[in-house]
Amino acid sequence: MIKTAIPETESMKTVRITFSTLVRAVALVFVMALVGACEQSGPTSFIQTSSDRGGSSFFIPKPEEVVEDPETGLMVIRQVLNIHFSPKITAEEAEKAIAASGGEIVGYDYSVNFFQVRFNLEGAELEKKRIELLSSKHVETVTPTSVSVHKDPFYVK
């Protein structure tokens, strides 16, 4: 028992806590915190919630639409670019930007502002369009739509 400079009164009682009681109390607090964390319904991670839309639909190419990229050796979907927009804009604004650039949305994941976009361009013209899209402050990445792993011998797996 710890002695203090405060005099004991009748309302003060000595409470003994055993080690097992302390362990049970700590375990109970831990379980309550864990359950509380699992029940949170607020925004999590990087998921964008500014769009009323949900869901995703990814483009599945026909075999003749898959070609080999001569630079990387990757099998890519012909004429299709993956475009990831900043979470600062809505899906509707992204769709307007895609239409203004001459693209057609063939796949999407609205939760992260990701779109697969077909352009009626090939080779160097498609690369030029990719660079043009990257110049927008609302576009984070633009990449060819790959459907295979690298065949490049210098690629580190």
Phi, psi and omega per residue, in radians:
M1 nan 2.455 -3.115
I2 -1.594 2.303 3.093
K3 -1.620 2.405 3.122
T4 -2.174 2.932 3.098
A5 -1.407 -0.142 3.128
I6 -1.446 2.187 -3.138
P7 -1.212 2.496 3.125
E8 -1.282 2.491 3.060
T9 -2.046 3.091 -3.133
E10 -1.163 -0.505 -3.112
S11 -1.353 -0.267 3.133
M12 -1.505 2.320 3.127
K13 -2.241 2.646 3.099
T14 -1.439 2.249 3.130
V15 -2.028 2.221 3.112
R16 -1.842 2.233 3.115
I17 -1.992 2.135 3.115
T18 -1.474 2.862 -3.140
F19 -1.070 -0.741 -3.116
S20 -1.149 -0.605 3.087
T21 -1.156 -0.708 3.116
L22 -1.119 -0.756 3.118
V23 -1.094 -0.746 3.122
R24 -1.105 -0.707 3.141
A25 -1.136 -0.772 3.118
V26 -1.118 -0.735 3.120
A27 -1.098 -0.707 3.124
L28 -1.113 -0.770 3.113
V29 -1.097 -0.721 3.121
F30 -1.081 -0.817 -3.129
V31 -1.111 -0.718 3.132
M32 -1.116 -0.714 3.116
A33 -1.148 -0.706 3.135
L34 -1.129 -0.794 3.127
V35 -1.122 -0.724 3.122
G36 -1.095 -0.691 3.135
A37 -1.191 -0.622 -3.129
C38 -1.264 -0.416 -3.086
E39 -1.586 -0.049 -3.133
Q40 -1.126 2.379 -3.122
S41 -1.985 0.206 -3.134
G42 -1.320 3.133 3.138
P43 -1.135 2.502 -3.130
T44 -2.239 2.663 3.029
S45 0.868 -2.362 -3.055
F46 -1.757 0.112 -3.006
I47 -1.171 2.241 3.127
Q48 -1.412 2.371 3.140
T49 -2.096 0.215 -3.083
S50 -1.349 -0.260 -3.123
S51 -1.671 2.438 3.069
D52 -1.312 -0.305 -3.102
R53 -1.422 2.743 3.074
G54 -2.405 3.062 3.032
G55 1.503 3.109 -3.128
S56 -2.631 2.737 3.076
S57 -2.627 1.983 -3.084
F58 -1.732 2.506 -3.114
F59 -1.241 2.293 3.072
I60 -1.978 1.963 -3.046
P61 -1.365 2.760 2.975
K62 -1.389 2.710 -3.117
P63 -0.943 -0.632 -3.131
E64 -1.270 -0.207 3.111
E65 -1.548 -0.093 -3.139
V66 -1.723 2.158 -3.115
V67 -2.277 2.843 3.113
E68 -1.562 2.268 3.056
D69 -1.361 2.085 -3.071
P70 -1.132 -0.475 -3.127
E71 -1.308 -0.735 -3.016
T72 -1.875 -0.328 -3.061
G73 1.419 0.043 3.120
L74 -1.347 2.586 2.980
M75 -1.495 2.141 -3.085
V76 -2.204 2.785 3.075
I77 -1.422 2.167 -3.111
R78 -1.058 2.288 3.046
Q79 1.215 0.170 -3.094
V80 -2.043 2.283 3.079
L81 -2.032 2.520 2.988
N82 -1.543 2.214 3.126
I83 -2.168 2.182 3.106
H84 -1.972 2.044 -3.122
F85 -1.613 2.748 3.082
S86 -1.078 2.546 3.076
P87 -1.227 -0.083 -3.138
K88 -1.320 -0.231 3.119
I89 -2.013 2.756 -3.132
T90 -1.447 2.896 3.095
A91 -1.100 -0.613 3.129
E92 -1.120 -0.725 3.097
E93 -1.139 -0.674 3.100
A94 -1.117 -0.747 3.127
E95 -1.083 -0.692 3.104
K96 -1.124 -0.709 3.125
A97 -1.131 -0.681 3.121
I98 -1.139 -0.793 3.125
A99 -1.086 -0.715 -3.141
A100 -1.145 -0.478 -3.136
S101 -1.491 -0.046 3.115
G102 1.554 0.253 -3.121
G103 -1.703 2.837 3.094
E104 -2.150 2.178 -3.140
I105 -1.262 2.156 3.106
V106 -2.014 -0.215 3.088
G107 -2.751 2.754 -3.092
Y108 -2.829 2.797 2.908
D109 -2.456 1.692 -3.047
Y110 -1.102 -0.484 -3.066
S111 -1.120 -0.414 -3.140
V112 -2.196 0.287 3.122
N113 0.990 0.784 -3.128
F114 -1.903 2.314 -3.133
F115 -2.361 2.476 2.952
Q116 -1.778 2.134 -2.985
V117 -2.190 2.269 3.098
R118 -1.646 2.289 3.037
F119 -2.049 2.543 3.132
N120 -1.453 0.927 -3.081
L121 -2.344 2.750 3.118
E122 -2.314 2.764 2.964
G123 0.852 -2.133 -3.067
A124 -1.104 -0.585 3.129
E125 -1.179 -0.674 3.093
L126 -1.178 -0.681 3.089
E127 -1.120 -0.689 3.092
K128 -1.085 -0.724 3.102
K129 -1.121 -0.690 3.116
R130 -1.048 -0.813 3.127
I131 -1.117 -0.723 3.110
E132 -1.045 -0.770 -3.138
L133 -1.130 -0.640 3.139
L134 -1.143 -0.358 -3.134
S135 -1.290 -0.229 3.107
S136 -1.282 2.402 3.139
K137 -1.223 -0.255 -3.124
H138 -1.672 -0.091 -3.137
V139 -1.736 2.211 3.132
E140 -1.613 -0.783 3.102
T141 -2.512 2.640 3.013
V142 -2.450 2.076 -3.106
T143 -2.391 2.711 2.991
P144 -1.088 2.676 -3.133
T145 -1.520 1.722 -3.085
S146 -1.425 2.486 3.076
V147 -2.195 0.267 3.140
S148 -2.616 3.069 3.078
V149 -1.629 2.905 -3.132
H150 -1.084 2.474 2.999
K151 -1.887 -0.026 -3.130
D152 -1.175 2.178 -3.096
P153 -1.147 -0.324 3.130
F154 -1.571 -0.048 3.108
Y155 -1.268 2.202 -3.124
V156 -1.542 2.128 -3.132
K157 -1.606 nan nan
